[in-house]
Amino acid sequence: MLGRVGLPELIIILLIIILVFGASRLPDIGRGIGKGIRNFKEATRDSRDNPDA
């Protein structure tokens, strides 16, 4: 249904993100996404190591 996302589609998505948030906010957004991914990995690792918690 959605098909594949190729390079032209990714470029269009990136341009839309830049227009919506502005180029100055992109590093903050990336940093926040990175922290979220890191927290998710830690939480899944902790739950795998300690299934009783």
N, C-alpha and C positions, 0 to 999 in steps of 0.2 A: 504494500500500500504506500509506504513512505519512500521506498526505494533507497538507493545509495546516496550518500552525501559526498560529493566530490569537491575538488579544489574551488571551482567557481562558487559553489554554494557556501563554502566556508568563508570565502572572501566577502560575500554579500552579508553573511551573518556578522562578521567582524566589523564591517562598515556600519551596520545598523547599531551594533553595541557602542561603537565610538560616537555615533550621532546621539544616542540616547544618554549615555553617561558622560561623555567628554573624554578627551585623551588624558587629562590630568588625573582622572579618577581610576583609570585602568590598573595602575600598579596596586592601589588599595583593594580593588576588587580581586585581583589575582592573589594578593596576600591573604585575603579572607578565605578564598576558595582553598588555598593551600593549607591553611590552619584547619579548616573544616575536614578536609581529606585526612590530615594527620590525626585529628581527634577521632575520626571514624575508625581509622586503622588501629589506633590504640585501644578503643573500646571493643572492637571485635577480637583483638588479640587477648585482652584481659578476660573476656567472656569465654574464649576458647580455653585459656589456661585454668580458669576457675569457674566451672559450670554451675557450681552451687550458689554463686553470688547473684 
